[in-house]
């Protein structure tokens, strides 16, 4: 149980969503987070031609770190709840 908990948490931190897909009933949320993260990461990693100021990309990096951390914490709590034996 603990391995699934930490695997799901790590998946949500690094990929934003697969922890929900694999370990919780919240499949739609997981799918949207995963697709959004992949698309936004593409935008983040491709520098715009002629853009001298990197500030927008630095802000985007911080924003995605916050999203990843939030998803990891929420995923941890959700997976822990879903794996807990019924009372």
DRENBA-837665 format. One record per residue: x, z, y of N, C-alpha, C in turn; residue number from 1; chain. Coordinates in steps of 0.001 Angstrom, whole numbers, plus 500000, padded with zeros to 6 digits. Layout:
<atoms>
ATOM   n_c1   n_c3   n_c2  ca_c1  ca_c3  ca_c2   c_c1   c_c3   c_c2 resi chain
ATOM      X      Z      Y      X      Z      Y      X      Z      Y  NUM     A
...
</atoms>
This chain:
<atoms>
ATOM   n_c1   n_c3   n_c2  ca_c1  ca_c3  ca_c2   c_c1   c_c3   c_c2 resi chain
ATOM 500824 500000 498807 500000 500000 500000 500868 500000 501256    1     A
ATOM 501929 500803 501259 502778 500895 502439 503498 499571 502711    2     A
ATOM 503874 498853 501647 504547 497565 501839 503621 496570 502531    3     A
ATOM 502373 496493 502086 501408 495587 502719 501191 495967 504181    4     A
ATOM 501159 497243 504443 500961 497734 505801 502077 497246 506719    5     A
ATOM 503317 497392 506278 504439 496989 507130 504635 495474 507147    6     A
ATOM 504315 494791 506070 504387 493319 506060 503375 492756 507052    7     A
ATOM 502151 493251 507010 501124 492801 507952 501488 493100 509390    8     A
ATOM 502076 494268 509623 502499 494637 510968 503591 493700 511459    9     A
ATOM 504570 493411 510619 505660 492504 510997 505135 491085 511236   10     A
ATOM 504225 490627 510391 503643 489289 510594 502933 489204 511942   11     A
ATOM 502178 490235 512285 501478 490227 513572 502449 490313 514740   12     A
ATOM 503567 490999 514577 504533 491094 515675 505232 489753 515895   13     A
ATOM 505715 489126 514842 506507 487913 514993 505667 486652 515136   14     A
ATOM 504500 486608 514514 503708 485374 514514 502332 485518 515154   15     A
ATOM 501954 486697 515596 500676 486953 516279 499447 486493 515503   16     A
ATOM 499154 487123 514404 497884 486835 513760 497842 486787 512247   17     A
ATOM 498900 486351 511559 498784 486247 510101 498523 487561 509382   18     A
ATOM 498908 488673 509971 498588 489966 509359 497093 490156 509223   19     A
ATOM 496342 489681 510237 494881 489729 510156 494378 488789 509065   20     A
ATOM 494961 487601 508970 494515 486617 507986 494699 487127 506559   21     A
ATOM 495827 487767 506298 496148 488162 504929 495563 489503 504508   22     A
ATOM 495404 490427 505435 495100 491794 505013 493839 492411 505603   23     A
ATOM 493090 491695 506429 491866 492267 506998 490727 491255 506908   24     A
ATOM 489496 491703 507122 488372 490770 507139 488250 490015 508465   25     A
ATOM 489127 490261 509417 489046 489622 510741 489790 488286 510734   26     A
ATOM 489348 487344 509904 490023 486057 509704 489975 485171 510951   27     A
ATOM 488842 485137 511633 488716 484269 512806 489678 484705 513902   28     A
ATOM 489767 485994 514152 490714 486512 515144 492138 486120 514765   29     A
ATOM 492482 486305 513519 493820 485949 513051 494125 484472 513222   30     A
ATOM 493149 483624 512933 493358 482183 513067 493571 481786 514526   31     A
ATOM 492747 482306 515417 492890 481969 516840 494205 482491 517408   32     A
ATOM 494581 483708 517046 495844 484261 517530 497030 483441 517035   33     A
ATOM 496980 483032 515783 498087 482265 515209 498225 480906 515878   34     A
ATOM 497126 480186 516012 497171 478864 516657 497597 478992 518117   35     A
ATOM 497028 479953 518823 497399 480158 520223 498866 480500 520379   36     A
ATOM 499384 481338 519504 500792 481730 519579 501717 480553 519314   37     A
ATOM 501364 479728 518341 502199 478557 518042 502224 477602 519234   38     A
ATOM 501071 477321 519810 501014 476418 520959 501726 476993 522178   39     A
ATOM 501518 478257 522448 502150 478877 523608 503659 478989 523423   40     A
ATOM 504107 479229 522198 505541 479290 521943 506175 477925 522172   41     A
ATOM 505473 476883 521795 505972 475533 522066 506160 475329 523569   42     A
ATOM 505151 475698 524352 505224 475555 525809 506362 476407 526363   43     A
ATOM 506515 477594 525828 507550 478506 526301 508954 477960 526036   44     A
ATOM 509135 477286 524928 510469 476848 524529 510865 475485 525083   45     A
ATOM 509930 474724 525589 510229 473387 526115 510357 473480 527633   46     A
ATOM 511573 473363 528160 511728 473441 529615 511111 472215 530302   47     A
ATOM 510457 472470 531405 509864 471376 532158 510948 470640 532940   48     A
ATOM 510889 469347 532927 511882 468550 533649 511755 468804 535148   49     A
ATOM 512871 469050 535800 512880 469247 537234 512508 470646 537681   50     A
ATOM 512266 471550 536753 511909 472912 537122 513185 473736 537218   51     A
ATOM 513586 474059 538444 514832 474799 538650 514629 476299 538454   52     A
ATOM 513454 476804 538806 513182 478231 538723 512681 478577 537323   53     A
ATOM 513374 479471 536668 512988 479872 535304 512032 481068 535290   54     A
ATOM 511626 481545 536448 510779 482733 536526 509498 482620 535698   55     A
ATOM 508781 481489 535752 507552 481416 534935 507815 481622 533448   56     A
ATOM 508943 481146 532967 509254 481305 531559 509658 482738 531238   57     A
ATOM 510300 483408 532173 510633 484813 531971 509368 485654 531930   58     A
ATOM 508443 485350 532821 507165 486072 532831 506406 485802 531537   59     A
ATOM 506421 484565 531075 505734 484217 529830 506354 484965 528647   60     A
ATOM 507683 485097 528659 508348 485837 527592 507855 487283 527546   61     A
ATOM 507795 487932 528697 507328 489322 528757 505873 489410 528309   62     A
ATOM 505062 488454 528744 503647 488447 528366 503493 488338 526847   63     A
ATOM 504260 487458 526234 504137 487293 524789 504704 488481 524028   64     A
ATOM 505708 489136 524595 506196 490346 523946 505107 491407 523949   65     A
ATOM 504404 491539 525062 503303 492501 525141 502194 492146 524154   66     A
ATOM 501858 490867 524053 500844 490434 523084 501287 490737 521654   67     A
ATOM 502541 490447 521361 503049 490686 520014 503014 492168 519676   68     A
ATOM 503410 492996 520615 503406 494433 520381 501976 494946 520188   69     A
ATOM 501061 494476 521015 499659 494872 520871 499071 494439 519544   70     A
ATOM 499370 493222 519122 498868 492736 517833 499476 493522 516679   71     A
ATOM 500748 493856 516795 501390 494610 515724 500764 495997 515593   72     A
ATOM 500532 496670 516706 499921 498003 516665 498497 497937 516138   73     A
ATOM 497722 496981 516657 496337 496840 516202 496299 496436 514732   74     A
ATOM 497165 495527 514341 497215 495111 512944 497570 496260 512021   75     A
ATOM 498533 497085 512424 498915 498259 511644 497698 499161 511419   76     A
ATOM 496994 499446 512496 495834 500337 512390 494734 499709 511533   77     A
ATOM 494493 498426 511721 493435 497742 510974 493778 497630 509492   78     A
ATOM 495026 497291 509189 495441 497168 507792 495396 498532 507113   79     A
ATOM 495840 499557 507810 495803 500915 507257 494383 501316 506914   80     A
ATOM 493436 500991 507803 492020 501289 507557 491491 500507 506363   81     A
ATOM 491859 499211 506275 491310 498382 505203 491912 498716 503831   82     A
ATOM 493127 499269 503803 493762 499618 502535 493471 501046 502092   83     A
ATOM 492911 501846 502976 492614 503245 502645 491531 503321 501566   84     A
ATOM 491679 504243 500640 490628 504389 499618 489326 504866 500269   85     A
ATOM 488195 504382 499763 486912 504783 500338 486685 506299 500194   86     A
ATOM 486064 506855 501215 485822 508308 501218 484600 508663 500408   87     A
</atoms>
